[in-house]
Amino acid sequence: MTKAMLKMMAAITAVAAIMLPGASRIAMAQGAAPSAAAAPAMDEPGTRSFTMVSVEVDDAKIWLPSVIAVEQGDKVKLTLKNLVPGASNQHGFTIPAYNITEVVTRGEPKTITFVADKAGVFPFFCQLHPGHIGGSLIVEPKK
């Protein structure tokens, strides 16, 4: 592995270490076992809320959390925040399988909602900058 990749992995691990203790507390407060996936907040029954933050780590732009998981049929609420510094103050967020495409301006969060009606693993990424690191929406089949 290159030094740059190792640095990026270290930075992502550091961010995860900061985020996961809070996620574990949320999961435990809801009576669930802690997990490595991002723990959603519950607004109302059947609604899963996540705050997605676009950041720059060692010259790589990435949406965090990079994996979110919901159950088929859940209403999903995403609050998108762009915290990437620099001249370009807009970054994209798209989940093509759900026809979601947004442009998020730094300092102006956006909230989107949709129903996760299809089970599977669906990529999300910045449609404005294809070189940025994307992530995955996991929709588990309804039990």
MIZAPA-165860 format. One record per residue: residue number from 1; x, y, z of N, C-alpha, C, O, CB in turn. Coordinates in Angstrom, 2 decimals, always signed. Glycine has a CB too. Layout:
! residues N
   num    n_east   n_north      n_up   ca_east   ca_north     ca_up    c_east   c_north      c_up    o_east   o_north      o_up   cb_east   cb_north     cb_up
   NUM         X         Y         Z         X          Y         Z         X         Y         Z         X         Y         Z         X          Y         Z
...
//
This chain:
! residues 143
   num    n_east   n_north      n_up   ca_east   ca_north     ca_up    c_east   c_north      c_up    o_east   o_north      o_up   cb_east   cb_north     cb_up
     1     +0.84     -1.19     +0.00     +0.00      +0.00     +0.00     +0.87     +1.25     +0.00     +1.98     +1.25     +0.53     -0.95      +0.00     +1.22
     2     +0.36     +2.29     -0.60     +1.11      +3.53     -0.65     +0.96     +4.28     +0.67     +0.04     +4.02     +1.45     +0.66      +4.42     -1.84
     3     +1.87     +5.20     +0.90     +1.79      +6.02     +2.11     +0.50     +6.81     +2.17     -0.11     +6.93     +3.23     +2.97      +6.98     +2.18
     4     +0.07     +7.35     +1.02     -1.16      +8.14     +0.99     -2.36     +7.29     +1.39     -3.23     +7.75     +2.13     -1.38      +8.72     -0.41
     5     -2.42     +6.06     +0.89     -3.53      +5.18     +1.26     -3.51     +4.85     +2.75     -4.55     +4.83     +3.41     -3.50      +3.89     +0.43
     6     -2.31     +4.58     +3.26     -2.20      +4.29     +4.69     -2.63     +5.48     +5.54     -3.29     +5.31     +6.56     -0.76      +3.89     +5.03
     7     -2.25     +6.69     +5.11     -2.66      +7.90     +5.83     -4.18     +8.05     +5.80     -4.80     +8.36     +6.81     -1.99      +9.15     +5.23
     8     -4.77     +7.81     +4.62     -6.21      +7.95     +4.49     -6.92     +6.93     +5.37     -7.90     +7.25     +6.05     -6.64      +7.79     +3.02
     9     -6.43     +5.69     +5.37     -7.05      +4.66     +6.21     -6.94     +5.01     +7.68     -7.87     +4.79     +8.45     -6.41      +3.29     +5.94
    10     -5.80     +5.57     +8.08     -5.61      +5.98     +9.47     -6.58     +7.10     +9.83     -7.15     +7.11    +10.92     -4.17      +6.43     +9.71
    11     -6.75     +8.05     +8.91     -7.67      +9.16     +9.16     -9.11     +8.68     +9.27     -9.85     +9.12    +10.15     -7.56     +10.22     +8.06
    12     -9.51     +7.76     +8.39    -10.87      +7.23     +8.44    -11.08     +6.45     +9.73    -12.15     +6.53    +10.34    -11.15      +6.32     +7.22
    13    -10.08     +5.69    +10.14    -10.17      +4.95    +11.40    -10.31     +5.91    +12.57    -11.08     +5.65    +13.49     -8.93      +4.05    +11.59
    14     -9.57     +7.01    +12.53     -9.67      +8.00    +13.62    -11.07     +8.61    +13.68    -11.64     +8.76    +14.76     -8.62      +9.11    +13.45
    15    -11.62     +8.95    +12.51    -12.97      +9.51    +12.47    -13.97     +8.49    +12.98    -14.87     +8.83    +13.76    -13.34      +9.97    +11.04
    16    -13.83     +7.23    +12.56    -14.74      +6.18    +13.01    -14.65     +5.99    +14.52    -15.66     +5.77    +15.19    -14.44      +4.86    +12.30
    17    -13.44     +6.08    +15.06    -13.27      +5.93    +16.50    -13.99     +7.02    +17.28    -14.47     +6.79    +18.39    -11.79      +5.93    +16.86
    18    -14.06     +8.20    +16.67    -14.78      +9.30    +17.31    -16.28     +9.09    +17.20    -17.02     +9.34    +18.15    -14.38     +10.65    +16.68
    19    -16.73     +8.62    +16.02    -18.16      +8.49    +15.76    -18.78     +7.26    +16.41    -19.91     +7.34    +16.90    -18.40      +8.44    +14.28
    20    -18.09     +6.13    +16.43    -18.69      +4.88    +16.88    -19.09     +4.85    +18.35    -20.12     +4.27    +18.67    -17.76      +3.79    +16.62
    21    -18.31     +5.45    +19.28    -18.79      +5.42    +20.66    -20.17     +6.06    +20.82    -21.00     +5.56    +21.58    -17.80      +6.13    +21.56
    22    -20.42     +7.15    +20.11    -21.74      +7.78    +20.15    -22.80     +6.88    +19.55    -23.91     +6.79    +20.06    -21.72      +9.11    +19.42
    23    -22.45     +6.20    +18.45    -23.39      +5.29    +17.81    -23.71     +4.13    +18.73    -24.86     +3.69    +18.81    -22.83      +4.77    +16.47
    24    -22.70     +3.62    +19.45    -22.94      +2.52    +20.38    -23.86     +2.95    +21.51    -24.74     +2.19    +21.93    -21.63      +2.01    +20.95
    25    -23.66     +4.18    +22.02    -24.54      +4.67    +23.09    -25.98     +4.78    +22.61    -26.91     +4.46    +23.34    -24.06      +6.03    +23.61
    26    -26.17     +5.24    +21.36    -27.52      +5.34    +20.80    -28.13     +3.96    +20.69    -29.27     +3.75    +21.09    -27.49      +6.04    +19.42
    27    -27.36     +3.00    +20.14    -27.88      +1.65    +19.97    -28.24     +1.03    +21.31    -29.28     +0.40    +21.44    -26.86      +0.78    +19.24
    28    -27.37     +1.22    +22.32    -27.66      +0.66    +23.63    -28.87     +1.32    +24.27    -29.65     +0.66    +24.95    -26.45      +0.80    +24.54
    29    -29.02     +2.62    +24.06    -30.17      +3.33    +24.62    -31.46     +2.83    +24.00    -32.52     +2.87    +24.63    -30.03      +4.85    +24.40
    30    -31.38     +2.35    +22.74    -32.56      +1.83    +22.07    -32.75     +0.35    +22.34    -33.66     -0.28    +21.80    -32.46      +2.07    +20.57
    31    -31.87     -0.23    +23.20    -32.02      -1.63    +23.57    -31.38     -2.59    +22.59    -31.63     -3.79    +22.65    -33.46      -1.97    +23.72
    32    -30.56     -2.08    +21.68    -29.91      -2.93    +20.69    -28.45     -3.10    +21.05    -27.88     -2.32    +21.82    -30.05      -2.34    +19.28
    33    -27.85     -4.13    +20.50    -26.43      -4.34    +20.71    -25.65     -3.34    +19.86    -26.10     -3.00    +18.77    -26.02      -5.81    +20.37
    34    -24.49     -2.87    +20.34    -23.69      -1.96    +19.54    -23.21     -2.65    +18.27    -22.98     -3.86    +18.27    -22.49      -1.43    +20.35
    35    -23.06     -1.89    +17.20    -22.58      -2.47    +15.94    -21.62     -1.50    +15.28    -21.49     -0.35    +15.69    -23.76      -2.80    +15.00
    36    -20.94     -1.98    +14.24    -20.00      -1.14    +13.52    -20.69     -0.22    +12.52    -20.10     +0.77    +12.09    -18.98      -2.00    +12.80
    37    -21.92     -0.53    +12.15    -22.65      +0.34    +11.21    -23.11     +1.59    +11.94    -23.29     +1.59    +13.15    -23.86      -0.41    +10.57
    38    -23.31     +2.65    +11.17    -23.80      +3.90    +11.75    -25.18     +3.68    +12.34    -26.06     +3.14    +11.68    -23.83      +5.04    +10.69
    39    -25.36     +4.08    +13.56    -26.66      +3.91    +14.22    -27.54     +5.10    +13.91    -27.18     +6.24    +14.19    -26.48      +3.76    +15.75
    40    -28.72     +4.85    +13.32    -29.60      +5.95    +12.99    -30.36     +6.44    +14.20    -30.60     +5.68    +15.14    -30.57      +5.55    +11.89
    41    -30.73     +7.68    +14.17    -31.62      +8.23    +15.19    -33.05     +7.91    +14.75    -33.31     +7.78    +13.56    -31.41      +9.78    +15.39
    42    -33.94     +7.77    +15.69    -35.32      +7.48    +15.36    -36.15     +8.73    +15.58    -36.27     +9.20    +16.71    -35.87      +6.29    +16.19
    43    -36.74     +9.27    +14.51    -37.61     +10.44    +14.61    -39.01     +9.99    +15.01    -39.57    +10.48    +15.99    -37.65     +11.22    +13.28
    44    -39.54     +9.08    +14.25    -40.86      +8.54    +14.47    -40.78     +7.08    +14.06    -39.86     +6.71    +13.34    -41.97      +9.32    +13.66
    45    -41.71     +6.26    +14.48    -41.63      +4.83    +14.13    -41.49     +4.66    +12.61    -42.23     +5.24    +11.83    -42.88      +4.08    +14.63
    46    -40.52     +3.83    +12.22    -40.31      +3.57    +10.81    -39.46     +4.60    +10.09    -39.20     +4.44     +8.90    -41.60      +3.48    +10.13
    47    -39.01     +5.67    +10.77    -38.15      +6.67    +10.14    -36.74     +6.53    +10.71    -36.54     +6.50    +11.92    -38.69      +8.11    +10.37
    48    -35.78     +6.45     +9.81    -34.36      +6.37    +10.19    -33.69     +7.67     +9.74    -33.74     +8.02     +8.56    -33.66      +5.10     +9.56
    49    -33.06     +8.37    +10.67    -32.41      +9.65    +10.37    -30.90     +9.53    +10.48    -30.38     +8.95    +11.43    -32.93     +10.76    +11.31
    50    -30.21    +10.09     +9.50    -28.76     +10.09     +9.47    -28.28    +11.49     +9.10    -28.93    +12.18     +8.32    -28.21      +9.04     +8.47
    51    -27.16    +11.90     +9.66    -26.48     +13.12     +9.22    -25.28    +12.67     +8.42    -24.39    +12.00     +8.95    -26.08     +14.04    +10.43
    52    -25.26    +13.04     +7.15    -24.17     +12.69     +6.24    -23.31    +13.94     +6.08    -23.81    +15.01     +5.74    -24.72     +12.18     +4.85
    53    -22.00    +13.79     +6.32    -21.10     +14.94     +6.28    -20.01    +14.70     +5.24    -19.31    +13.69     +5.27    -20.47     +15.19     +7.68
    54    -19.88    +15.64     +4.31    -18.82     +15.58     +3.31    -17.59    +16.27     +3.90    -17.65    +17.45     +4.27    -19.27     +16.25     +1.97
    55    -16.49    +15.54     +3.99    -15.25     +16.06     +4.58    -14.07    +15.76     +3.67    -14.17    +14.97     +2.73    -15.02     +15.46     +5.98
    56    -12.95    +16.41     +3.97    -11.71     +16.13     +3.26    -10.71    +15.56     +4.25    -10.46    +16.13     +5.31    -11.14     +17.42     +2.58
    57    -10.14    +14.40     +3.88     -9.14     +13.75     +4.71     -7.93    +13.47     +3.83     -8.00    +12.65     +2.92     -9.70     +12.43     +5.36
    58     -6.84    +14.15     +4.10     -5.59     +13.93     +3.38     -5.81    +14.00     +1.86     -5.40    +13.10     +1.12     -4.99     +12.56     +3.76
    59     -6.45    +15.07     +1.41     -6.74     +15.34     -0.01     -7.82    +14.44     -0.61     -8.06    +14.52     -1.82     -5.48     +15.21     -0.81
    60     -8.45    +13.58     +0.17     -9.55     +12.75     -0.33    -10.86    +13.30     +0.23    -10.97    +13.56     +1.43     -9.36     +11.24     +0.07
    61    -11.84    +13.47     -0.65    -13.16     +13.92     -0.21    -14.06    +12.70     -0.05    -14.05    +11.81     -0.90    -13.79     +14.95     -1.22
    62    -14.82    +12.67     +1.04    -15.59     +11.48     +1.38    -16.85    +11.87     +2.14    -16.84    +12.83     +2.91    -14.74     +10.51     +2.22
    63    -17.94    +11.14     +1.93    -19.15     +11.31     +2.72    -19.07    +10.35     +3.90    -18.79     +9.16     +3.72    -20.45     +11.04     +1.87
    64    -19.31    +10.85     +5.10    -19.32     +10.02     +6.32    -20.69    +10.11     +6.98    -21.26    +11.20     +7.00    -18.20     +10.49     +7.32
    65    -21.24     +9.06     +7.51    -20.68      +7.72     +7.46    -20.69     +7.19     +6.03    -21.52     +7.60     +5.21    -21.47      +6.78     +8.39
    66    -19.77     +6.28     +5.74    -19.66      +5.77     +4.38    -20.58     +4.57     +4.14    -20.74     +4.14     +3.00    -18.22      +5.37     +4.10
    67    -21.18     +4.05     +5.19    -22.16      +2.98     +5.06    -23.32     +3.28     +5.99    -23.12     +3.54     +7.18    -21.53      +1.58     +5.38
    68    -24.54     +3.23     +5.45    -25.73      +3.34     +6.29    -26.62     +2.14     +5.97    -26.68     +1.68     +4.83    -26.49      +4.69     +6.05
    69    -27.30     +1.65     +6.99    -28.14      +0.46     +6.82    -29.54     +0.73     +7.38    -29.69     +1.29     +8.46    -27.51      -0.76     +7.52
    70    -30.54     +0.33     +6.61    -31.94      +0.47     +7.00    -32.67     -0.81     +6.59    -32.09     -1.69     +5.96    -32.59      +1.73     +6.33
    71    -33.92     -0.89     +6.97    -34.74      -2.03     +6.59    -35.69     -1.61     +5.48    -36.17     -0.48     +5.45    -35.52      -2.59     +7.82
    72    -35.96     -2.53     +4.58    -36.88      -2.26     +3.48    -38.21     -1.76     +4.04    -38.77     -2.35     +4.96    -37.09      -3.52     +2.61
    73    -38.70     -0.68     +3.48    -39.95      -0.07     +3.94    -39.74     +1.10     +4.88    -40.68     +1.86     +5.12    -40.80      -1.10     +4.61
    74    -38.52     +1.25     +5.42    -38.24      +2.38     +6.31    -38.30     +3.69     +5.53    -37.91     +3.76     +4.37    -36.85      +2.22     +6.97
    75    -38.78     +4.73     +6.20    -38.65      +6.08     +5.68    -37.25     +6.54     +6.11    -36.90     +6.42     +7.29    -39.80      +7.05     +6.21
    76    -36.47     +7.05     +5.19    -35.09      +7.46     +5.47    -35.01     +8.98     +5.36    -35.46     +9.58     +4.37    -34.08      +6.77     +4.49
    77    -34.43     +9.59     +6.38    -34.23     +11.04     +6.39    -32.72    +11.29     +6.47    -32.07    +10.90     +7.44    -35.00     +11.73     +7.60
    78    -32.18    +11.94     +5.44    -30.75     +12.26     +5.40    -30.57    +13.76     +5.49    -31.15    +14.52     +4.71    -30.10     +11.70     +4.11
    79    -29.76    +14.20     +6.45    -29.36     +15.60     +6.53    -27.94    +15.65     +5.97    -27.02    +15.06     +6.52    -29.43     +16.16     +8.02
    80    -27.78    +16.37     +4.87    -26.51     +16.45     +4.16    -25.79    +17.74     +4.52    -26.36    +18.83     +4.40    -26.73     +16.35     +2.64
    81    -24.53    +17.61     +4.96    -23.72     +18.78     +5.32    -22.41    +18.71     +4.57    -21.74    +17.68     +4.56    -23.48     +18.85     +6.86
    82    -22.04    +19.81     +3.93    -20.79     +19.91     +3.20    -19.79    +20.69     +4.06    -19.96    +21.89     +4.28    -20.99     +20.60     +1.80
    83    -18.77    +20.01     +4.55    -17.74     +20.66     +5.36    -16.37    +20.66     +4.67    -15.35    +20.89     +5.31    -17.62     +19.96     +6.70
    84    -16.37    +20.42     +3.35    -15.11     +20.39     +2.61    -14.63    +21.82     +2.39    -15.35    +22.64     +1.82    -15.27     +19.65     +1.24
    85    -13.39    +22.13     +2.83    -12.86     +23.49     +2.62    -12.40    +23.65     +1.18    -12.30    +22.68     +0.43    -11.70     +23.78     +3.59
    86    -12.13    +24.89     +0.79    -11.55     +25.14     -0.52    -12.41    +26.01     -1.40    -13.48    +26.48     -0.99    -11.28     +23.85     -1.22
    87    -11.93    +26.23     -2.62    -12.60     +27.12     -3.55    -13.96    +26.59     -4.00    -14.91    +27.36     -4.14    -11.73     +27.36     -4.76
    88    -14.05    +25.28     -4.21    -15.33     +24.69     -4.62    -16.20    +24.52     -3.39    -15.91    +23.68     -2.53    -15.11     +23.33     -5.35
    89    -17.28    +25.30     -3.30    -18.11     +25.22     -2.10    -19.33    +24.33     -2.31    -20.23    +24.31     -1.46    -18.54     +26.60     -1.67
    90    -19.39    +23.61     -3.43    -20.51     +22.71     -3.68    -20.01    +21.31     -3.95    -19.02    +21.10     -4.66    -21.36     +23.22     -4.85
    91    -20.71    +20.35     -3.38    -20.43     +18.94     -3.62    -21.76    +18.23     -3.80    -22.79    +18.66     -3.27    -19.60     +18.30     -2.46
    92    -21.72    +17.16     -4.52    -22.94     +16.44     -4.83    -23.16    +15.24     -3.93    -22.25    +14.75     -3.26    -22.93     +16.00     -6.25
    93    -24.40    +14.79     -3.93    -24.78     +13.55     -3.24    -25.85    +12.89     -4.09    -26.90    +13.48     -4.33    -25.29     +13.81     -1.75
    94    -25.58    +11.69     -4.55    -26.56     +10.98     -5.36    -26.64     +9.51     -4.98    -25.64     +8.87     -4.66    -26.22     +11.12     -6.83
    95    -27.87     +8.99     -5.02    -28.14      +7.56     -4.92    -28.97     +7.25     -6.17    -30.20     +7.35     -6.13    -28.91      +7.15     -3.54
    96    -28.32     +6.88     -7.27    -29.04      +6.71     -8.53    -30.23     +5.74     -8.45    -31.26     +5.99     -9.06    -28.09      +6.24     -9.58
    97    -30.09     +4.65     -7.71    -31.17      +3.66     -7.63    -32.45     +4.23     -7.04    -33.54     +3.70     -7.27    -30.71      +2.47     -6.80
    98    -32.32     +5.31     -6.28    -33.49      +5.95     -5.66    -33.80     +7.32     -6.28    -34.58     +8.10     -5.73    -33.27      +6.10     -4.16
    99    -33.18     +7.61     -7.43    -33.39      +8.87     -8.14    -33.16    +10.10     -7.24    -33.89    +11.09     -7.33    -34.80      +8.92     -8.70
   100    -32.15    +10.01     -6.40    -31.79     +11.12     -5.51    -30.54    +11.77     -6.07    -29.52    +11.11     -6.27    -31.56     +10.64     -4.03
   101    -30.61    +13.06     -6.33    -29.45     +13.83     -6.78    -29.57    +15.22     -6.19    -30.51    +15.95     -6.49    -29.36     +13.88     -8.35
   102    -28.60    +15.58     -5.34    -28.60     +16.88     -4.68    -27.24    +17.55     -4.85    -26.22    +16.89     -5.01    -28.94     +16.74     -3.19
   103    -27.25    +18.87     -4.81    -26.03     +19.66     -4.73    -26.06    +20.34     -3.37    -27.02    +21.04     -3.04    -25.91     +20.71     -5.92
   104    -25.00    +20.14     -2.58    -24.96     +20.66     -1.22    -23.89    +21.74     -1.14    -22.70    +21.49     -1.37    -24.67     +19.51     -0.19
   105    -24.31    +22.95     -0.82    -23.42     +24.09     -0.68    -22.90    +24.16     +0.75    -23.66    +23.97     +1.70    -24.13     +25.42     -1.07
   106    -21.60    +24.42     +0.89    -21.00     +24.53     +2.22    -21.77    +25.57     +3.04    -22.03    +26.67     +2.56    -19.49     +24.93     +2.12
   107    -22.13    +25.20     +4.26    -22.85     +26.11     +5.16    -24.36    +26.10     +4.98    -25.07    +26.81     +5.69    -22.35     +27.49     +4.97
   108    -24.86    +25.31     +4.03    -26.31     +25.24     +3.78    -26.75    +23.78     +3.74    -26.89    +23.21     +2.66    -26.68     +25.96     +2.44
   109    -26.98    +23.16     +4.91    -27.39     +21.75     +4.93    -28.70    +21.53     +4.16    -29.54    +22.42     +4.06    -27.56     +21.26     +6.39
   110    -28.83    +20.33     +3.62    -30.06     +19.94     +2.93    -30.59    +18.68     +3.60    -29.83    +17.84     +4.08    -29.81     +19.70     +1.40
   111    -31.91    +18.57     +3.63    -32.54     +17.37     +4.17    -33.37    +16.73     +3.07    -34.16    +17.40     +2.40    -33.43     +17.69     +5.42
   112    -33.18    +15.44     +2.90    -33.97     +14.69     +1.93    -34.62    +13.50     +2.63    -34.06    +12.96     +3.59    -33.09     +14.21     +0.73
   113    -35.77    +13.10     +2.15    -36.44     +11.92     +2.69    -36.89    +11.04     +1.53    -37.23    +11.54     +0.45    -37.65     +12.32     +3.60
   114    -36.89     +9.75     +1.77    -37.37      +8.79     +0.78    -37.72     +7.51     +1.50    -37.33     +7.31     +2.65    -36.30      +8.53     -0.33
   115    -38.46     +6.65     +0.83    -38.81      +5.35     +1.38    -37.88     +4.32     +0.74    -37.77     +4.25     -0.48    -40.33      +4.99     +1.13
   116    -37.21     +3.54     +1.57    -36.28      +2.51     +1.10    -37.11     +1.29     +0.69    -37.22     +0.32     +1.44    -35.22      +2.14     +2.21
   117    -37.68     +1.35     -0.50    -38.62      +0.31     -0.93    -37.98     -0.84     -1.70    -38.66     -1.81     -2.03    -39.68      +0.93     -1.78
   118    -36.67     -0.74     -1.99    -35.96      -1.80     -2.71    -34.84     -2.34     -1.83    -34.04     -1.58     -1.30    -35.38      -1.27     -4.05
   119    -34.80     -3.66     -1.66    -33.72      -4.28     -0.88    -32.47     -4.39     -1.74    -32.55     -4.58     -2.96    -34.15      -5.68     -0.36
   120    -31.31     -4.27     -1.11    -30.05      -4.42     -1.82    -29.00     -3.47     -1.29    -29.20     -2.81     -0.27    -30.24      -4.19     -3.31
   121    -27.88     -3.40     -1.99    -26.78      -2.50     -1.64    -26.69     -1.49     -2.78    -26.51     -1.85     -3.95    -25.41      -3.27     -1.43
   122    -26.81     -0.21     -2.42    -26.88      +0.85     -3.41    -25.77     +1.87     -3.15    -25.66     +2.39     -2.04    -28.27      +1.53     -3.38
   123    -24.94     +2.16     -4.16    -23.86      +3.12     -3.96    -24.39     +4.55     -3.89    -25.38     +4.90     -4.53    -22.84      +3.00     -5.08
   124    -23.69     +5.38     -3.09    -23.90      +6.82     -3.13    -22.55     +7.48     -3.35    -21.52     +6.93     -2.96    -24.59      +7.35     -1.82
   125    -22.57     +8.66     -3.98    -21.32      +9.33     -4.32    -21.60    +10.77     -4.71    -22.75    +11.20     -4.74    -20.59      +8.59     -5.47
   126    -20.54    +11.51     -5.00    -20.65     +12.90     -5.46    -20.71    +12.89     -6.98    -19.73    +12.56     -7.65    -19.44     +13.77     -4.95
   127    -21.87    +13.25     -7.51    -22.04     +13.26     -8.96    -21.27    +14.41     -9.63    -21.05    +14.37    -10.84    -23.51     +13.36     -9.31
   128    -20.87    +15.41     -8.86    -20.14     +16.54     -9.42    -18.64    +16.26     -9.56    -17.97    +16.83    -10.42    -20.35     +17.75     -8.56
   129    -18.13    +15.39     -8.71    -16.70     +15.09     -8.67    -16.53    +13.57     -8.59    -16.43    +13.03     -7.49    -16.00     +15.80     -7.46
   130    -16.48    +12.87     -9.73    -16.43     +11.40     -9.73    -15.23    +10.80     -8.99    -15.28     +9.64     -8.58    -16.41     +10.92    -11.13
   131    -14.17    +11.57     -8.82    -12.99     +11.07     -8.12    -13.16    +10.98     -6.60    -12.32    +10.39     -5.92    -11.81     +11.93     -8.43
   132    -14.22    +11.56     -6.07    -14.42     +11.53     -4.62    -14.85    +10.13     -4.18    -15.40     +9.36     -4.98    -15.48     +12.57     -4.19
   133    -14.60     +9.81     -2.93    -14.90      +8.48     -2.41    -16.38     +8.41     -2.01    -16.87     +9.27     -1.28    -13.99      +8.15     -1.19
   134    -17.06     +7.41     -2.49    -18.48      +7.23     -2.20    -18.70     +6.26     -1.06    -17.79     +5.95     -0.29    -19.21      +6.75     -3.43
   135    -19.92     +5.78     -0.97    -20.27      +4.84     +0.08    -21.44     +3.98     -0.36    -21.75     +3.89     -1.55    -20.61      +5.58     +1.39
   136    -22.10     +3.35     +0.62    -23.18      +2.42     +0.30    -24.36     +2.59     +1.24    -24.21     +2.78     +2.45    -22.68      +0.99     +0.36
   137    -25.54     +2.51     +0.66    -26.79      +2.39     +1.40    -27.16     +0.93     +1.34    -27.34     +0.37     +0.26    -27.94      +3.32     +0.81
   138    -27.29     +0.29     +2.51    -27.70      -1.11     +2.59    -29.16     -1.13     +3.02    -29.50     -0.62     +4.08    -26.79      -1.92     +3.57
   139    -30.01     -1.73     +2.20    -31.42      -1.89     +2.54    -31.66     -3.38     +2.73    -31.69     -4.15     +1.78    -32.37      -1.28     +1.43
   140    -31.84     -3.76     +4.00    -32.06      -5.17     +4.32    -33.51     -5.54     +4.02    -34.42     -4.75     +4.28    -31.71      -5.47     +5.83
   141    -33.74     -6.74     +3.47    -35.10      -7.15     +3.17    -35.98     -7.17     +4.44    -35.51     -7.49     +5.53    -35.10      -8.54     +2.51
   142    -37.23     -6.81     +4.26    -38.18      -6.81     +5.37    -38.31     -8.23     +5.89    -38.41     -9.19     +5.12    -39.57      -6.24     +4.95
   143    -38.31     -8.35     +7.21    -38.40      -9.69     +7.83    -39.82    -10.08     +8.08    -40.08    -11.17     +8.59    -37.62      -9.75     +9.13
//
